[in-house]
Amino acid sequence: MVERFECWARRRLAQGFSLAEAASAAGTSERTLARRLQSVLGKTPLSYFQDLRVEHAVHLLRTGNASVDQVAAQVGYSDGVTLRALLRRRLGRGVRELRRGG
């Protein structure tokens, strides 16, 4: 179930999160999905989805030349400012540091 959720989430990073759609894709109820992710990963489905967005954004920033706004759009954020703030809050690093490989 967790693997099905992760596959669904990785395909939908740019579209956004819906617990109902996630549960349906994982073949379970919303409540069961939430409980299972909490027990296996220690996170809510939304928190894990956001972690995947950050992970993919970091990968794109390190390996490509896309602007911050383009990367933000690819991972489902409305603009680069939102992505910059999230990276700073979650990782304690900015875009320049990440592009340098820091």
C-alpha positions in Angstrom: 0.0 0.0 0.0 2.8 2.4 0.9 4.6 1.6 -2.4 1.4 2.2 -4.4 1.0 5.5 -2.6 4.6 6.5 -3.3 4.3 5.7 -7.0 1.0 7.7 -7.3 2.6 10.6 -5.5 5.7 10.7 -7.6 3.6 10.8 -10.8 1.4 13.6 -9.4 4.0 16.0 -7.9 3.0 18.8 -10.2 -0.8 18.3 -9.9 -1.0 18.5 -6.2 -2.3 16.3 -3.3 -5.7 14.8 -2.7 -6.0 12.3 0.1 -9.1 10.8 -1.5 -7.3 10.3 -4.8 -4.2 9.0 -3.0 -6.3 6.4 -1.0 -8.1 5.3 -4.1 -4.8 4.8 -6.0 -3.4 2.9 -3.1 -6.6 0.7 -3.0 -7.6 1.6 0.5 -9.6 4.2 2.6 -8.2 7.6 3.5 -8.0 6.6 7.2 -6.2 3.4 6.6 -3.7 5.1 4.3 -3.0 7.8 6.9 -2.6 5.2 9.7 -0.3 3.0 7.5 1.9 5.8 6.4 2.1 7.0 10.0 3.2 3.6 11.3 5.6 2.8 8.4 7.1 6.3 7.7 6.1 8.3 10.7 4.5 10.9 8.5 1.1 11.9 7.3 0.4 11.3 3.6 0.6 15.1 2.9 3.9 15.5 4.8 5.4 12.6 2.8 4.1 14.1 -0.5 5.7 17.4 0.4 9.0 15.6 1.2 8.9 14.0 -2.3 8.3 17.5 -3.8 11.4 18.8 -2.0 13.5 15.8 -2.9 12.6 16.2 -6.6 13.1 20.0 -6.5 16.6 19.5 -5.0 17.4 16.9 -7.7 16.3 19.3 -10.5 18.2 22.2 -9.1 21.4 20.2 -8.8 21.2 18.5 -12.1 19.6 21.0 -14.4 19.7 24.6 -15.5 16.0 25.4 -15.1 15.1 28.5 -13.3 13.7 28.3 -9.8 10.2 29.3 -11.1 10.4 26.4 -13.7 11.5 23.9 -11.0 8.7 25.2 -8.7 6.1 24.5 -11.5 7.5 21.1 -12.1 7.0 20.1 -8.5 3.6 21.8 -8.1 4.4 25.1 -6.4 2.9 28.3 -7.7 6.2 30.2 -7.8 9.9 30.2 -7.0 9.4 32.3 -3.9 7.3 29.6 -2.3 9.9 26.9 -3.3 12.8 29.0 -1.9 11.1 29.5 1.4 10.2 25.8 1.7 13.8 24.7 0.9 15.2 27.2 3.4 12.7 26.0 6.1 13.0 22.2 5.4 16.7 22.0 4.5 18.3 25.1 6.0 19.8 25.9 2.6 19.1 28.1 -0.3 19.0 27.6 -4.0 22.6 28.7 -4.6 23.9 26.3 -2.0 21.9 23.5 -3.5 23.1 24.2 -7.0 26.7 24.2 -5.8 26.0 20.8 -4.3 26.0 22.0 -0.8 
